[in-house]
Amino acid sequence: MGNRFAHKLTIATLLGALILSACGIKGDLKTPPPLWGDKTQADKQSSEKQKHESNN
């Protein structure tokens, strides 16, 4: 009887892992704008990062 429970638990765990692995954002993550502070500073950092990535 314990073997049957272990088998069901294993199947449930694998199924849950499969379902959760399909969730999420595909591709690169984008940094949201700042909630407070200097937005232009965040824009400068973003453009510098893009320039650095395009050079590689």
Helices and strands as residue ranges (DSSP letters): H 2-21, H 39-55
